[in-house]
Amino acid sequence: MERTQTPLLARLSRLNPTVVFLATLVVVLVGLFAPGAFGGGVLLALAAVLVWLMVVTWPVQAVGTRVLRLVMLTLLLAVALAKLL
């Protein structure tokens, strides 16, 4: 099944990778340093966005990239759930 590129994905592909990395880093740091449930919620929201992006881009990623993304997503979810509990 071939997916056509949506306007949102086209816009995302034009973003500066450094800016995206730094923005994501800021969100992760806010999630890590924010207290309890708020921080966990921020991290879970980030994980949801990353899951969506991973599902959409899964067919075009190399196996090594897929494994690394799954490991990082698992770590993010573990930290988010630990902050919630």
N, CA, C and O atoms as CSV, one atom per row, in Angstrom:
chain,resi,resn,atom,element,x,y,z
A,1,MET,N,N,0.851,-1.169,0.000
A,1,MET,CA,C,0.000,0.000,0.000
A,1,MET,C,C,0.900,1.236,0.000
A,1,MET,O,O,1.737,1.401,0.888
A,2,GLU,N,N,0.730,2.073,-0.966
A,2,GLU,CA,C,1.540,3.274,-1.077
A,2,GLU,C,C,0.777,4.444,-0.491
A,2,GLU,O,O,-0.406,4.639,-0.771
A,3,ARG,N,N,1.466,5.214,0.319
A,3,ARG,CA,C,0.842,6.388,0.928
A,3,ARG,C,C,1.295,7.628,0.172
A,3,ARG,O,O,2.462,7.760,-0.195
A,4,THR,N,N,0.370,8.513,-0.048
A,4,THR,CA,C,0.745,9.785,-0.651
A,4,THR,C,C,1.156,10.741,0.456
A,4,THR,O,O,0.696,10.632,1.592
A,5,GLN,N,N,2.010,11.659,0.114
A,5,GLN,CA,C,2.513,12.589,1.116
A,5,GLN,C,C,1.458,13.645,1.414
A,5,GLN,O,O,0.965,14.319,0.510
A,6,THR,N,N,1.121,13.778,2.679
A,6,THR,CA,C,0.132,14.761,3.093
A,6,THR,C,C,0.783,16.132,3.172
A,6,THR,O,O,2.006,16.233,3.261
A,7,PRO,N,N,-0.026,17.193,3.141
A,7,PRO,CA,C,0.554,18.543,3.271
A,7,PRO,C,C,1.328,18.723,4.576
A,7,PRO,O,O,2.333,19.432,4.603
A,8,LEU,N,N,0.872,18.092,5.655
A,8,LEU,CA,C,1.579,18.207,6.931
A,8,LEU,C,C,2.967,17.579,6.837
A,8,LEU,O,O,3.942,18.154,7.320
A,9,LEU,N,N,3.059,16.414,6.225
A,9,LEU,CA,C,4.364,15.772,6.078
A,9,LEU,C,C,5.273,16.578,5.163
A,9,LEU,O,O,6.482,16.639,5.385
A,10,ALA,N,N,4.703,17.193,4.142
A,10,ALA,CA,C,5.504,18.034,3.256
A,10,ALA,C,C,6.075,19.226,4.027
A,10,ALA,O,O,7.234,19.594,3.839
A,11,ARG,N,N,5.264,19.820,4.887
A,11,ARG,CA,C,5.746,20.949,5.702
A,11,ARG,C,C,6.823,20.488,6.678
A,11,ARG,O,O,7.827,21.174,6.869
A,12,LEU,N,N,6.616,19.328,7.295
A,12,LEU,CA,C,7.599,18.811,8.241
A,12,LEU,C,C,8.931,18.520,7.554
A,12,LEU,O,O,9.991,18.732,8.143
A,13,SER,N,N,8.886,18.042,6.330
A,13,SER,CA,C,10.129,17.706,5.624
A,13,SER,C,C,10.946,18.947,5.278
A,13,SER,O,O,12.149,18.845,5.037
A,14,ARG,N,N,10.314,20.105,5.251
A,14,ARG,CA,C,11.023,21.343,4.925
A,14,ARG,C,C,11.604,22.044,6.159
A,14,ARG,O,O,12.317,23.039,6.024
A,15,LEU,N,N,11.307,21.536,7.352
A,15,LEU,CA,C,11.818,22.167,8.563
A,15,LEU,C,C,13.315,21.919,8.721
A,15,LEU,O,O,13.843,20.903,8.269
A,16,ASN,N,N,13.977,22.855,9.363
A,16,ASN,CA,C,15.398,22.742,9.640
A,16,ASN,C,C,15.593,21.651,10.705
A,16,ASN,O,O,15.039,21.756,11.800
A,17,PRO,N,N,16.374,20.608,10.396
A,17,PRO,CA,C,16.556,19.511,11.360
A,17,PRO,C,C,17.141,19.957,12.699
A,17,PRO,O,O,16.798,19.389,13.736
A,18,THR,N,N,18.002,20.947,12.695
A,18,THR,CA,C,18.583,21.431,13.946
A,18,THR,C,C,17.519,22.070,14.824
A,18,THR,O,O,17.500,21.855,16.036
A,19,VAL,N,N,16.641,22.848,14.222
A,19,VAL,CA,C,15.562,23.492,14.978
A,19,VAL,C,C,14.613,22.439,15.539
A,19,VAL,O,O,14.175,22.547,16.684
A,20,VAL,N,N,14.294,21.427,14.748
A,20,VAL,CA,C,13.405,20.356,15.214
A,20,VAL,C,C,14.048,19.611,16.380
A,20,VAL,O,O,13.378,19.310,17.367
A,21,PHE,N,N,15.339,19.314,16.272
A,21,PHE,CA,C,16.047,18.631,17.354
A,21,PHE,C,C,16.032,19.465,18.627
A,21,PHE,O,O,15.741,18.952,19.708
A,22,LEU,N,N,16.346,20.752,18.499
A,22,LEU,CA,C,16.395,21.615,19.687
A,22,LEU,C,C,15.007,21.786,20.310
A,22,LEU,O,O,14.884,21.802,21.534
A,23,ALA,N,N,13.973,21.912,19.496
A,23,ALA,CA,C,12.608,22.036,20.017
A,23,ALA,C,C,12.198,20.756,20.750
A,23,ALA,O,O,11.574,20.811,21.810
A,24,THR,N,N,12.552,19.615,20.178
A,24,THR,CA,C,12.245,18.343,20.828
A,24,THR,C,C,13.012,18.204,22.130
A,24,THR,O,O,12.472,17.716,23.122
A,25,LEU,N,N,14.262,18.628,22.133
A,25,LEU,CA,C,15.073,18.598,23.348
A,25,LEU,C,C,14.446,19.461,24.439
A,25,LEU,O,O,14.415,19.062,25.603
A,26,VAL,N,N,13.952,20.628,24.075
A,26,VAL,CA,C,13.293,21.510,25.050
A,26,VAL,C,C,12.059,20.828,25.625
A,26,VAL,O,O,11.835,20.876,26.834
A,27,VAL,N,N,11.251,20.190,24.771
A,27,VAL,CA,C,10.038,19.507,25.251
A,27,VAL,C,C,10.417,18.365,26.193
A,27,VAL,O,O,9.773,18.174,27.226
A,28,VAL,N,N,11.451,17.609,25.846
A,28,VAL,CA,C,11.891,16.508,26.716
A,28,VAL,C,C,12.368,17.055,28.058
A,28,VAL,O,O,12.019,16.510,29.106
A,29,LEU,N,N,13.150,18.111,28.039
A,29,LEU,CA,C,13.646,18.680,29.293
A,29,LEU,C,C,12.515,19.245,30.153
A,29,LEU,O,O,12.533,19.104,31.375
A,30,VAL,N,N,11.535,19.882,29.515
A,30,VAL,CA,C,10.369,20.361,30.269
A,30,VAL,C,C,9.656,19.174,30.907
A,30,VAL,O,O,9.280,19.225,32.078
A,31,GLY,N,N,9.474,18.109,30.136
A,31,GLY,CA,C,8.818,16.917,30.668
A,31,GLY,C,C,9.588,16.277,31.804
A,31,GLY,O,O,8.993,15.790,32.765
A,32,LEU,N,N,10.912,16.274,31.701
A,32,LEU,CA,C,11.724,15.651,32.747
A,32,LEU,C,C,11.768,16.476,34.028
A,32,LEU,O,O,11.751,15.919,35.125
A,33,PHE,N,N,11.823,17.787,33.895
A,33,PHE,CA,C,11.973,18.639,35.070
A,33,PHE,C,C,10.650,19.149,35.633
A,33,PHE,O,O,10.619,19.650,36.758
A,34,ALA,N,N,9.569,19.036,34.887
A,34,ALA,CA,C,8.261,19.438,35.408
A,34,ALA,C,C,7.812,18.416,36.441
A,34,ALA,O,O,8.132,17.233,36.329
A,35,PRO,N,N,7.079,18.866,37.438
A,35,PRO,CA,C,6.681,17.939,38.497
A,35,PRO,C,C,5.620,16.929,38.055
A,35,PRO,O,O,4.707,17.246,37.293
A,36,GLY,N,N,5.771,15.718,38.553
A,36,GLY,CA,C,4.788,14.647,38.478
A,36,GLY,C,C,4.002,14.463,37.207
A,36,GLY,O,O,4.553,14.249,36.127
A,37,ALA,N,N,2.671,14.556,37.370
A,37,ALA,CA,C,1.750,14.228,36.290
A,37,ALA,C,C,1.884,15.178,35.102
A,37,ALA,O,O,1.705,14.758,33.959
A,38,PHE,N,N,2.192,16.431,35.348
A,38,PHE,CA,C,2.346,17.368,34.228
A,38,PHE,C,C,3.526,16.956,33.342
A,38,PHE,O,O,3.405,16.918,32.118
A,39,GLY,N,N,4.650,16.653,33.960
A,39,GLY,CA,C,5.826,16.217,33.207
A,39,GLY,C,C,5.573,14.919,32.472
A,39,GLY,O,O,5.970,14.759,31.318
A,40,GLY,N,N,4.905,13.985,33.149
A,40,GLY,CA,C,4.556,12.726,32.496
A,40,GLY,C,C,3.626,12.930,31.321
A,40,GLY,O,O,3.758,12.267,30.293
A,41,GLY,N,N,2.684,13.849,31.472
A,41,GLY,CA,C,1.765,14.143,30.372
A,41,GLY,C,C,2.468,14.756,29.173
A,41,GLY,O,O,2.154,14.434,28.027
A,42,VAL,N,N,3.424,15.643,29.442
A,42,VAL,CA,C,4.206,16.248,28.353
A,42,VAL,C,C,4.982,15.167,27.609
A,42,VAL,O,O,5.016,15.155,26.379
A,43,LEU,N,N,5.603,14.261,28.357
A,43,LEU,CA,C,6.367,13.189,27.727
A,43,LEU,C,C,5.458,12.222,26.966
A,43,LEU,O,O,5.833,11.731,25.901
A,44,LEU,N,N,4.283,11.949,27.496
A,44,LEU,CA,C,3.342,11.078,26.777
A,44,LEU,C,C,2.834,11.743,25.501
A,44,LEU,O,O,2.648,11.072,24.486
A,45,ALA,N,N,2.610,13.048,25.542
A,45,ALA,CA,C,2.195,13.767,24.334
A,45,ALA,C,C,3.291,13.716,23.274
A,45,ALA,O,O,3.012,13.507,22.093
A,46,LEU,N,N,4.529,13.906,23.697
A,46,LEU,CA,C,5.651,13.793,22.766
A,46,LEU,C,C,5.729,12.383,22.193
A,46,LEU,O,O,5.952,12.210,20.995
A,47,ALA,N,N,5.547,11.377,23.041
A,47,ALA,CA,C,5.575,9.990,22.571
A,47,ALA,C,C,4.472,9.727,21.551
A,47,ALA,O,O,4.691,9.010,20.574
A,48,ALA,N,N,3.292,10.300,21.768
A,48,ALA,CA,C,2.189,10.115,20.814
A,48,ALA,C,C,2.540,10.702,19.452
A,48,ALA,O,O,2.263,10.091,18.420
A,49,VAL,N,N,3.143,11.874,19.445
A,49,VAL,CA,C,3.558,12.493,18.181
A,49,VAL,C,C,4.621,11.638,17.503
A,49,VAL,O,O,4.583,11.441,16.288
A,50,LEU,N,N,5.554,11.138,18.275
A,50,LEU,CA,C,6.615,10.308,17.701
A,50,LEU,C,C,6.086,8.978,17.186
A,50,LEU,O,O,6.573,8.476,16.173
A,51,VAL,N,N,5.099,8.398,17.860
A,51,VAL,CA,C,4.480,7.165,17.369
A,51,VAL,C,C,3.805,7.428,16.027
A,51,VAL,O,O,3.954,6.642,15.092
A,52,TRP,N,N,3.067,8.529,15.928
A,52,TRP,CA,C,2.414,8.866,14.658
A,52,TRP,C,C,3.454,9.023,13.554
A,52,TRP,O,O,3.284,8.482,12.462
A,53,LEU,N,N,4.515,9.749,13.827
A,53,LEU,CA,C,5.550,9.972,12.830
A,53,LEU,C,C,6.240,8.663,12.450
A,53,LEU,O,O,6.568,8.444,11.284
A,54,MET,N,N,6.456,7.806,13.429
A,54,MET,CA,C,7.092,6.523,13.149
A,54,MET,C,C,6.204,5.623,12.293
A,54,MET,O,O,6.691,4.946,11.388
A,55,VAL,N,N,4.911,5.618,12.577
A,55,VAL,CA,C,3.982,4.805,11.788
A,55,VAL,C,C,3.931,5.289,10.341
A,55,VAL,O,O,3.910,4.483,9.411
A,56,VAL,N,N,3.910,6.588,10.159
A,56,VAL,CA,C,3.822,7.151,8.812
A,56,VAL,C,C,5.100,6.895,8.010
A,56,VAL,O,O,5.037,6.642,6.807
A,57,THR,N,N,6.248,6.958,8.667
A,57,THR,CA,C,7.519,6.822,7.949
A,57,THR,C,C,8.099,5.412,7.997
A,57,THR,O,O,9.170,5.177,7.438
A,58,TRP,N,N,7.426,4.477,8.643
A,58,TRP,CA,C,7.939,3.120,8.817
A,58,TRP,C,C,8.376,2.464,7.499
A,58,TRP,O,O,9.458,1.879,7.454
A,59,PRO,N,N,7.582,2.538,6.437
A,59,PRO,CA,C,7.963,1.825,5.204
A,59,PRO,C,C,9.253,2.324,4.552
A,59,PRO,O,O,9.873,1.581,3.791
A,60,VAL,N,N,9.663,3.531,4.823
A,60,VAL,CA,C,10.833,4.086,4.133
A,60,VAL,C,C,12.079,4.111,5.012
A,60,VAL,O,O,13.107,4.651,4.603
A,61,GLN,N,N,12.008,3.543,6.201
A,61,GLN,CA,C,13.148,3.559,7.113
A,61,GLN,C,C,13.927,2.252,7.037
A,61,GLN,O,O,13.354,1.187,6.807
A,62,ALA,N,N,15.228,2.344,7.231
A,62,ALA,CA,C,16.086,1.163,7.287
A,62,ALA,C,C,15.818,0.407,8.591
A,62,ALA,O,O,15.306,0.975,9.555
A,63,VAL,N,N,16.167,-0.861,8.606
A,63,VAL,CA,C,15.908,-1.701,9.777
A,63,VAL,C,C,16.634,-1.156,11.013
A,63,VAL,O,O,16.061,-1.129,12.102
A,64,GLY,N,N,17.865,-0.729,10.856
A,64,GLY,CA,C,18.604,-0.183,11.989
A,64,GLY,C,C,17.943,1.050,12.572
A,64,GLY,O,O,17.911,1.229,13.790
A,65,THR,N,N,17.416,1.899,11.705
A,65,THR,CA,C,16.713,3.096,12.155
A,65,THR,C,C,15.441,2.725,12.894
A,65,THR,O,O,15.105,3.336,13.907
A,66,ARG,N,N,14.741,1.732,12.393
A,66,ARG,CA,C,13.510,1.280,13.052
A,66,ARG,C,C,13.800,0.793,14.464
A,66,ARG,O,O,13.087,1.143,15.405
A,67,VAL,N,N,14.846,-0.013,14.611
A,67,VAL,CA,C,15.195,-0.561,15.925
A,67,VAL,C,C,15.562,0.565,16.881
A,67,VAL,O,O,15.098,0.590,18.021
A,68,LEU,N,N,16.390,1.495,16.425
A,68,LEU,CA,C,16.791,2.609,17.274
A,68,LEU,C,C,15.587,3.441,17.695
A,68,LEU,O,O,15.489,3.840,18.855
A,69,ARG,N,N,14.680,3.705,16.778
A,69,ARG,CA,C,13.483,4.477,17.120
A,69,ARG,C,C,12.618,3.743,18.131
A,69,ARG,O,O,12.086,4.362,19.053
A,70,LEU,N,N,12.470,2.430,17.974
A,70,LEU,CA,C,11.675,1.665,18.927
A,70,LEU,C,C,12.306,1.670,20.317
A,70,LEU,O,O,11.597,1.771,21.318
A,71,VAL,N,N,13.625,1.562,20.386
A,71,VAL,CA,C,14.321,1.593,21.674
A,71,VAL,C,C,14.127,2.952,22.340
A,71,VAL,O,O,13.796,3.023,23.524
A,72,MET,N,N,14.333,4.032,21.584
A,72,MET,CA,C,14.190,5.373,22.151
A,72,MET,C,C,12.750,5.644,22.585
A,72,MET,O,O,12.523,6.261,23.625
A,73,LEU,N,N,11.784,5.189,21.800
A,73,LEU,CA,C,10.381,5.372,22.158
A,73,LEU,C,C,10.044,4.588,23.427
A,73,LEU,O,O,9.306,5.077,24.282
A,74,THR,N,N,10.576,3.389,23.550
A,74,THR,CA,C,10.346,2.586,24.754
A,74,THR,C,C,10.917,3.279,25.985
A,74,THR,O,O,10.274,3.311,27.035
A,75,LEU,N,N,12.122,3.833,25.861
A,75,LEU,CA,C,12.717,4.567,26.987
A,75,LEU,C,C,11.891,5.798,27.355
A,75,LEU,O,O,11.678,6.081,28.534
A,76,LEU,N,N,11.429,6.525,26.340
A,76,LEU,CA,C,10.607,7.706,26.591
A,76,LEU,C,C,9.313,7.334,27.299
A,76,LEU,O,O,8.906,8.005,28.246
A,77,LEU,N,N,8.669,6.271,26.845
A,77,LEU,CA,C,7.426,5.830,27.484
A,77,LEU,C,C,7.674,5.350,28.911
A,77,LEU,O,O,6.853,5.594,29.796
A,78,ALA,N,N,8.793,4.673,29.142
A,78,ALA,CA,C,9.112,4.205,30.502
A,78,ALA,C,C,9.297,5.385,31.449
A,78,ALA,O,O,8.792,5.366,32.571
A,79,VAL,N,N,10.014,6.404,31.007
A,79,VAL,CA,C,10.229,7.580,31.856
A,79,VAL,C,C,8.903,8.313,32.096
A,79,VAL,O,O,8.623,8.757,33.210
A,80,ALA,N,N,8.091,8.434,31.036
A,80,ALA,CA,C,6.800,9.132,31.172
A,80,ALA,C,C,5.897,8.401,32.173
A,80,ALA,O,O,5.273,9.025,33.031
A,81,LEU,N,N,5.839,7.086,32.049
A,81,LEU,CA,C,4.990,6.329,32.974
A,81,LEU,C,C,5.540,6.356,34.401
A,81,LEU,O,O,4.767,6.367,35.359
A,82,ALA,N,N,6.854,6.367,34.550
A,82,ALA,CA,C,7.452,6.474,35.894
A,82,ALA,C,C,7.114,7.815,36.526
A,82,ALA,O,O,6.881,7.881,37.734
A,83,LYS,N,N,7.082,8.876,35.749
A,83,LYS,CA,C,6.726,10.188,36.292
A,83,LYS,C,C,5.247,10.246,36.677
A,83,LYS,O,O,4.873,10.935,37.627
A,84,LEU,N,N,4.419,9.526,35.943
A,84,LEU,CA,C,2.991,9.528,36.258
A,84,LEU,C,C,2.671,8.734,37.518
A,84,LEU,O,O,1.714,9.045,38.226
A,85,LEU,N,N,3.461,7.724,37.793
A,85,LEU,CA,C,3.176,6.853,38.949
A,85,LEU,C,C,3.901,7.286,40.152
A,85,LEU,O,O,3.773,6.665,41.207
